[in-house]
Amino acid sequence: MESNQMQRKRYTEQQIVRILGEAEAGVTVEELTRKYGVSRNTIY
């Protein structure tokens, strides 16, 4: 049985820390959402 829902991406703890570190370093949320394919809400 096929699911029509989007499959969720899983990130390791290290990847999450790196993404949040980039945000703290001044990378805009828009850039991060494009780069990593996540929503604005995911960043916050």
CHARMM internal coordinates of N, CA and C (Angstrom, degrees):
IC EDIT
DIST 1 N 1 CA 1.4424
DIST 1 CA 1 C 1.5272
ANGL 1 N 1 CA 1 C 109.26
DIST 1 C 2 N 1.3437
ANGL 1 CA 1 C 2 N 116.73
DIHE 1 N 1 CA 1 C 2 N 125.34
DIST 2 N 2 CA 1.4492
ANGL 1 C 2 N 2 CA 121.64
DIHE 1 CA 1 C 2 N 2 CA -177.85
DIST 2 CA 2 C 1.5136
ANGL 2 N 2 CA 2 C 111.62
DIHE 1 C 2 N 2 CA 2 C -89.98
DIST 2 C 3 N 1.3134
ANGL 2 CA 2 C 3 N 116.31
DIHE 2 N 2 CA 2 C 3 N 143.61
DIST 3 N 3 CA 1.4605
ANGL 2 C 3 N 3 CA 121.29
DIHE 2 CA 2 C 3 N 3 CA 177.95
DIST 3 CA 3 C 1.5250
ANGL 3 N 3 CA 3 C 109.10
DIHE 2 C 3 N 3 CA 3 C -103.15
DIST 3 C 4 N 1.3238
ANGL 3 CA 3 C 4 N 116.29
DIHE 3 N 3 CA 3 C 4 N 135.05
DIST 4 N 4 CA 1.4593
ANGL 3 C 4 N 4 CA 120.68
DIHE 3 CA 3 C 4 N 4 CA 178.27
DIST 4 CA 4 C 1.5177
ANGL 4 N 4 CA 4 C 112.47
DIHE 3 C 4 N 4 CA 4 C -88.01
DIST 4 C 5 N 1.3174
ANGL 4 CA 4 C 5 N 117.55
DIHE 4 N 4 CA 4 C 5 N -0.72
DIST 5 N 5 CA 1.4547
ANGL 4 C 5 N 5 CA 121.16
DIHE 4 CA 4 C 5 N 5 CA 179.78
DIST 5 CA 5 C 1.5229
ANGL 5 N 5 CA 5 C 109.67
DIHE 4 C 5 N 5 CA 5 C -79.40
DIST 5 C 6 N 1.3491
ANGL 5 CA 5 C 6 N 114.53
DIHE 5 N 5 CA 5 C 6 N 149.75
DIST 6 N 6 CA 1.4602
ANGL 5 C 6 N 6 CA 118.76
DIHE 5 CA 5 C 6 N 6 CA 176.51
DIST 6 CA 6 C 1.5181
ANGL 6 N 6 CA 6 C 109.34
DIHE 5 C 6 N 6 CA 6 C -67.54
DIST 6 C 7 N 1.3010
ANGL 6 CA 6 C 7 N 115.48
DIHE 6 N 6 CA 6 C 7 N 140.30
DIST 7 N 7 CA 1.4571
ANGL 6 C 7 N 7 CA 119.73
DIHE 6 CA 6 C 7 N 7 CA 177.16
DIST 7 CA 7 C 1.5252
ANGL 7 N 7 CA 7 C 108.67
DIHE 6 C 7 N 7 CA 7 C -78.38
DIST 7 C 8 N 1.3268
ANGL 7 CA 7 C 8 N 117.07
DIHE 7 N 7 CA 7 C 8 N 135.00
DIST 8 N 8 CA 1.4596
ANGL 7 C 8 N 8 CA 121.60
DIHE 7 CA 7 C 8 N 8 CA -179.26
DIST 8 CA 8 C 1.5181
ANGL 8 N 8 CA 8 C 110.15
DIHE 7 C 8 N 8 CA 8 C -77.97
DIST 8 C 9 N 1.3209
ANGL 8 CA 8 C 9 N 115.04
DIHE 8 N 8 CA 8 C 9 N 140.08
DIST 9 N 9 CA 1.4567
ANGL 8 C 9 N 9 CA 120.01
DIHE 8 CA 8 C 9 N 9 CA 174.32
DIST 9 CA 9 C 1.5196
ANGL 9 N 9 CA 9 C 107.91
DIHE 8 C 9 N 9 CA 9 C -84.18
DIST 9 C 10 N 1.2878
ANGL 9 CA 9 C 10 N 116.12
DIHE 9 N 9 CA 9 C 10 N 144.22
DIST 10 N 10 CA 1.4577
ANGL 9 C 10 N 10 CA 121.20
DIHE 9 CA 9 C 10 N 10 CA 177.46
DIST 10 CA 10 C 1.5173
ANGL 10 N 10 CA 10 C 108.36
DIHE 9 C 10 N 10 CA 10 C -112.75
DIST 10 C 11 N 1.3072
ANGL 10 CA 10 C 11 N 115.23
DIHE 10 N 10 CA 10 C 11 N 131.77
DIST 11 N 11 CA 1.4516
ANGL 10 C 11 N 11 CA 120.78
DIHE 10 CA 10 C 11 N 11 CA 178.35
DIST 11 CA 11 C 1.5171
ANGL 11 N 11 CA 11 C 109.08
DIHE 10 C 11 N 11 CA 11 C -114.52
DIST 11 C 12 N 1.3303
ANGL 11 CA 11 C 12 N 115.51
DIHE 11 N 11 CA 11 C 12 N 144.76
DIST 12 N 12 CA 1.4616
ANGL 11 C 12 N 12 CA 119.19
DIHE 11 CA 11 C 12 N 12 CA 176.50
DIST 12 CA 12 C 1.5264
ANGL 12 N 12 CA 12 C 108.76
DIHE 11 C 12 N 12 CA 12 C -75.05
DIST 12 C 13 N 1.3045
ANGL 12 CA 12 C 13 N 115.97
DIHE 12 N 12 CA 12 C 13 N 163.72
DIST 13 N 13 CA 1.4631
ANGL 12 C 13 N 13 CA 119.96
DIHE 12 CA 12 C 13 N 13 CA 178.24
DIST 13 CA 13 C 1.5266
ANGL 13 N 13 CA 13 C 110.92
DIHE 12 C 13 N 13 CA 13 C -58.64
DIST 13 C 14 N 1.3197
ANGL 13 CA 13 C 14 N 116.81
DIHE 13 N 13 CA 13 C 14 N -38.15
DIST 14 N 14 CA 1.4652
ANGL 13 C 14 N 14 CA 121.40
DIHE 13 CA 13 C 14 N 14 CA 179.85
DIST 14 CA 14 C 1.5292
ANGL 14 N 14 CA 14 C 110.86
DIHE 13 C 14 N 14 CA 14 C -64.85
DIST 14 C 15 N 1.3330
ANGL 14 CA 14 C 15 N 117.72
DIHE 14 N 14 CA 14 C 15 N -39.77
DIST 15 N 15 CA 1.4550
ANGL 14 C 15 N 15 CA 120.77
DIHE 14 CA 14 C 15 N 15 CA 178.35
DIST 15 CA 15 C 1.5255
ANGL 15 N 15 CA 15 C 110.83
DIHE 14 C 15 N 15 CA 15 C -65.71
DIST 15 C 16 N 1.3213
ANGL 15 CA 15 C 16 N 117.22
DIHE 15 N 15 CA 15 C 16 N -40.49
DIST 16 N 16 CA 1.4583
ANGL 15 C 16 N 16 CA 121.59
DIHE 15 CA 15 C 16 N 16 CA 179.54
DIST 16 CA 16 C 1.5232
ANGL 16 N 16 CA 16 C 110.04
DIHE 15 C 16 N 16 CA 16 C -63.71
DIST 16 C 17 N 1.3279
ANGL 16 CA 16 C 17 N 116.69
DIHE 16 N 16 CA 16 C 17 N -44.23
DIST 17 N 17 CA 1.4632
ANGL 16 C 17 N 17 CA 120.81
DIHE 16 CA 16 C 17 N 17 CA 178.88
DIST 17 CA 17 C 1.5258
ANGL 17 N 17 CA 17 C 110.23
DIHE 16 C 17 N 17 CA 17 C -60.77
DIST 17 C 18 N 1.3223
ANGL 17 CA 17 C 18 N 117.02
DIHE 17 N 17 CA 17 C 18 N -41.02
DIST 18 N 18 CA 1.4714
ANGL 17 C 18 N 18 CA 120.80
DIHE 17 CA 17 C 18 N 18 CA 179.87
DIST 18 CA 18 C 1.5265
ANGL 18 N 18 CA 18 C 110.92
DIHE 17 C 18 N 18 CA 18 C -64.57
DIST 18 C 19 N 1.3437
ANGL 18 CA 18 C 19 N 116.97
DIHE 18 N 18 CA 18 C 19 N -44.10
DIST 19 N 19 CA 1.4600
ANGL 18 C 19 N 19 CA 121.07
DIHE 18 CA 18 C 19 N 19 CA 179.66
DIST 19 CA 19 C 1.5268
ANGL 19 N 19 CA 19 C 110.05
DIHE 18 C 19 N 19 CA 19 C -61.78
DIST 19 C 20 N 1.3293
ANGL 19 CA 19 C 20 N 117.24
DIHE 19 N 19 CA 19 C 20 N -47.42
DIST 20 N 20 CA 1.4566
ANGL 19 C 20 N 20 CA 120.57
DIHE 19 CA 19 C 20 N 20 CA 179.86
DIST 20 CA 20 C 1.5252
ANGL 20 N 20 CA 20 C 111.09
DIHE 19 C 20 N 20 CA 20 C -65.84
DIST 20 C 21 N 1.3133
ANGL 20 CA 20 C 21 N 117.05
DIHE 20 N 20 CA 20 C 21 N -33.92
DIST 21 N 21 CA 1.4657
ANGL 20 C 21 N 21 CA 120.82
DIHE 20 CA 20 C 21 N 21 CA 176.18
DIST 21 CA 21 C 1.5151
ANGL 21 N 21 CA 21 C 111.52
DIHE 20 C 21 N 21 CA 21 C -63.84
DIST 21 C 22 N 1.3250
ANGL 21 CA 21 C 22 N 116.51
DIHE 21 N 21 CA 21 C 22 N -39.75
DIST 22 N 22 CA 1.4612
ANGL 21 C 22 N 22 CA 120.16
DIHE 21 CA 21 C 22 N 22 CA 176.69
DIST 22 CA 22 C 1.5201
ANGL 22 N 22 CA 22 C 110.32
DIHE 21 C 22 N 22 CA 22 C -63.06
DIST 22 C 23 N 1.3282
ANGL 22 CA 22 C 23 N 116.40
DIHE 22 N 22 CA 22 C 23 N -40.17
DIST 23 N 23 CA 1.4661
ANGL 22 C 23 N 23 CA 120.33
DIHE 22 CA 22 C 23 N 23 CA 179.11
DIST 23 CA 23 C 1.5306
ANGL 23 N 23 CA 23 C 110.02
DIHE 22 C 23 N 23 CA 23 C -63.24
DIST 23 C 24 N 1.3154
ANGL 23 CA 23 C 24 N 117.50
DIHE 23 N 23 CA 23 C 24 N -42.84
DIST 24 N 24 CA 1.4601
ANGL 23 C 24 N 24 CA 120.97
DIHE 23 CA 23 C 24 N 24 CA 178.96
DIST 24 CA 24 C 1.5203
ANGL 24 N 24 CA 24 C 112.05
DIHE 23 C 24 N 24 CA 24 C -67.64
DIST 24 C 25 N 1.3277
ANGL 24 CA 24 C 25 N 116.63
DIHE 24 N 24 CA 24 C 25 N -27.90
DIST 25 N 25 CA 1.4616
ANGL 24 C 25 N 25 CA 121.15
DIHE 24 CA 24 C 25 N 25 CA -179.39
DIST 25 CA 25 C 1.5273
ANGL 25 N 25 CA 25 C 112.27
DIHE 24 C 25 N 25 CA 25 C -79.15
DIST 25 C 26 N 1.3369
ANGL 25 CA 25 C 26 N 116.63
DIHE 25 N 25 CA 25 C 26 N -4.93
DIST 26 N 26 CA 1.4605
ANGL 25 C 26 N 26 CA 118.94
DIHE 25 CA 25 C 26 N 26 CA 175.29
DIST 26 CA 26 C 1.5134
ANGL 26 N 26 CA 26 C 115.75
DIHE 25 C 26 N 26 CA 26 C 111.81
DIST 26 C 27 N 1.3292
ANGL 26 CA 26 C 27 N 118.34
DIHE 26 N 26 CA 26 C 27 N -0.42
DIST 27 N 27 CA 1.4632
ANGL 26 C 27 N 27 CA 119.95
DIHE 26 CA 26 C 27 N 27 CA 176.22
DIST 27 CA 27 C 1.5253
ANGL 27 N 27 CA 27 C 107.38
DIHE 26 C 27 N 27 CA 27 C -68.13
DIST 27 C 28 N 1.3295
ANGL 27 CA 27 C 28 N 116.62
DIHE 27 N 27 CA 27 C 28 N 133.43
DIST 28 N 28 CA 1.4630
ANGL 27 C 28 N 28 CA 118.98
DIHE 27 CA 27 C 28 N 28 CA -177.17
DIST 28 CA 28 C 1.5224
ANGL 28 N 28 CA 28 C 111.13
DIHE 27 C 28 N 28 CA 28 C -69.05
DIST 28 C 29 N 1.3242
ANGL 28 CA 28 C 29 N 114.67
DIHE 28 N 28 CA 28 C 29 N 152.38
DIST 29 N 29 CA 1.4642
ANGL 28 C 29 N 29 CA 120.47
DIHE 28 CA 28 C 29 N 29 CA 179.48
DIST 29 CA 29 C 1.5293
ANGL 29 N 29 CA 29 C 109.84
DIHE 28 C 29 N 29 CA 29 C -61.05
DIST 29 C 30 N 1.3269
ANGL 29 CA 29 C 30 N 117.28
DIHE 29 N 29 CA 29 C 30 N -37.50
DIST 30 N 30 CA 1.4671
ANGL 29 C 30 N 30 CA 120.38
DIHE 29 CA 29 C 30 N 30 CA 178.93
DIST 30 CA 30 C 1.5194
ANGL 30 N 30 CA 30 C 111.49
DIHE 29 C 30 N 30 CA 30 C -59.95
DIST 30 C 31 N 1.3322
ANGL 30 CA 30 C 31 N 116.05
DIHE 30 N 30 CA 30 C 31 N -41.98
DIST 31 N 31 CA 1.4663
ANGL 30 C 31 N 31 CA 119.71
DIHE 30 CA 30 C 31 N 31 CA 178.38
DIST 31 CA 31 C 1.5291
ANGL 31 N 31 CA 31 C 110.95
DIHE 30 C 31 N 31 CA 31 C -64.22
DIST 31 C 32 N 1.3278
ANGL 31 CA 31 C 32 N 116.12
DIHE 31 N 31 CA 31 C 32 N -42.62
DIST 32 N 32 CA 1.4627
ANGL 31 C 32 N 32 CA 120.13
DIHE 31 CA 31 C 32 N 32 CA -179.11
DIST 32 CA 32 C 1.5239
ANGL 32 N 32 CA 32 C 111.45
DIHE 31 C 32 N 32 CA 32 C -65.43
DIST 32 C 33 N 1.3452
ANGL 32 CA 32 C 33 N 117.12
DIHE 32 N 32 CA 32 C 33 N -40.50
DIST 33 N 33 CA 1.4674
ANGL 32 C 33 N 33 CA 119.18
DIHE 32 CA 32 C 33 N 33 CA -179.67
DIST 33 CA 33 C 1.5192
ANGL 33 N 33 CA 33 C 110.84
DIHE 32 C 33 N 33 CA 33 C -63.26
DIST 33 C 34 N 1.3322
ANGL 33 CA 33 C 34 N 116.89
DIHE 33 N 33 CA 33 C 34 N -39.35
DIST 34 N 34 CA 1.4723
ANGL 33 C 34 N 34 CA 119.78
DIHE 33 CA 33 C 34 N 34 CA 177.80
DIST 34 CA 34 C 1.5255
ANGL 34 N 34 CA 34 C 111.25
DIHE 33 C 34 N 34 CA 34 C -69.24
DIST 34 C 35 N 1.3132
ANGL 34 CA 34 C 35 N 116.37
DIHE 34 N 34 CA 34 C 35 N -45.29
DIST 35 N 35 CA 1.4664
ANGL 34 C 35 N 35 CA 121.63
DIHE 34 CA 34 C 35 N 35 CA -175.38
DIST 35 CA 35 C 1.5316
ANGL 35 N 35 CA 35 C 112.34
DIHE 34 C 35 N 35 CA 35 C -63.13
DIST 35 C 36 N 1.3517
ANGL 35 CA 35 C 36 N 115.92
DIHE 35 N 35 CA 35 C 36 N -41.45
DIST 36 N 36 CA 1.4587
ANGL 35 C 36 N 36 CA 119.62
DIHE 35 CA 35 C 36 N 36 CA -173.31
DIST 36 CA 36 C 1.5201
ANGL 36 N 36 CA 36 C 114.11
DIHE 35 C 36 N 36 CA 36 C -107.29
DIST 36 C 37 N 1.3412
ANGL 36 CA 36 C 37 N 117.02
DIHE 36 N 36 CA 36 C 37 N -4.28
DIST 37 N 37 CA 1.4558
ANGL 36 C 37 N 37 CA 119.61
DIHE 36 CA 36 C 37 N 37 CA 176.87
DIST 37 CA 37 C 1.5266
ANGL 37 N 37 CA 37 C 113.62
DIHE 36 C 37 N 37 CA 37 C 69.12
DIST 37 C 38 N 1.3366
ANGL 37 CA 37 C 38 N 116.52
DIHE 37 N 37 CA 37 C 38 N 35.29
DIST 38 N 38 CA 1.4550
ANGL 37 C 38 N 38 CA 121.05
DIHE 37 CA 37 C 38 N 38 CA 178.37
DIST 38 CA 38 C 1.5291
ANGL 38 N 38 CA 38 C 109.51
DIHE 37 C 38 N 38 CA 38 C -116.52
DIST 38 C 39 N 1.3136
ANGL 38 CA 38 C 39 N 116.56
DIHE 38 N 38 CA 38 C 39 N 165.52
DIST 39 N 39 CA 1.4664
ANGL 38 C 39 N 39 CA 120.33
DIHE 38 CA 38 C 39 N 39 CA 178.90
DIST 39 CA 39 C 1.5218
ANGL 39 N 39 CA 39 C 110.46
DIHE 38 C 39 N 39 CA 39 C -85.65
DIST 39 C 40 N 1.3223
ANGL 39 CA 39 C 40 N 115.71
DIHE 39 N 39 CA 39 C 40 N 164.15
DIST 40 N 40 CA 1.4708
ANGL 39 C 40 N 40 CA 121.04
DIHE 39 CA 39 C 40 N 40 CA 176.40
DIST 40 CA 40 C 1.5327
ANGL 40 N 40 CA 40 C 109.86
DIHE 39 C 40 N 40 CA 40 C -57.44
DIST 40 C 41 N 1.3328
ANGL 40 CA 40 C 41 N 117.10
DIHE 40 N 40 CA 40 C 41 N -41.58
DIST 41 N 41 CA 1.4639
ANGL 40 C 41 N 41 CA 120.62
DIHE 40 CA 40 C 41 N 41 CA -178.82
DIST 41 CA 41 C 1.5224
ANGL 41 N 41 CA 41 C 112.02
DIHE 40 C 41 N 41 CA 41 C -61.74
DIST 41 C 42 N 1.2981
ANGL 41 CA 41 C 42 N 117.24
DIHE 41 N 41 CA 41 C 42 N -31.59
DIST 42 N 42 CA 1.4640
ANGL 41 C 42 N 42 CA 120.69
DIHE 41 CA 41 C 42 N 42 CA 178.82
DIST 42 CA 42 C 1.5254
ANGL 42 N 42 CA 42 C 110.65
DIHE 41 C 42 N 42 CA 42 C -64.67
DIST 42 C 43 N 1.3191
ANGL 42 CA 42 C 43 N 116.99
DIHE 42 N 42 CA 42 C 43 N -38.96
DIST 43 N 43 CA 1.4575
ANGL 42 C 43 N 43 CA 121.38
DIHE 42 CA 42 C 43 N 43 CA -179.45
DIST 43 CA 43 C 1.5240
ANGL 43 N 43 CA 43 C 110.38
DIHE 42 C 43 N 43 CA 43 C -66.63
DIST 43 C 44 N 1.3349
ANGL 43 CA 43 C 44 N 115.87
DIHE 43 N 43 CA 43 C 44 N -40.40
DIST 44 N 44 CA 1.4640
ANGL 43 C 44 N 44 CA 120.06
DIHE 43 CA 43 C 44 N 44 CA -178.42
DIST 44 CA 44 C 1.4984
ANGL 44 N 44 CA 44 C 109.20
DIHE 43 C 44 N 44 CA 44 C -82.77
END
COOR INIT
IC SEED 1 N 1 CA 1 C
IC BUILD
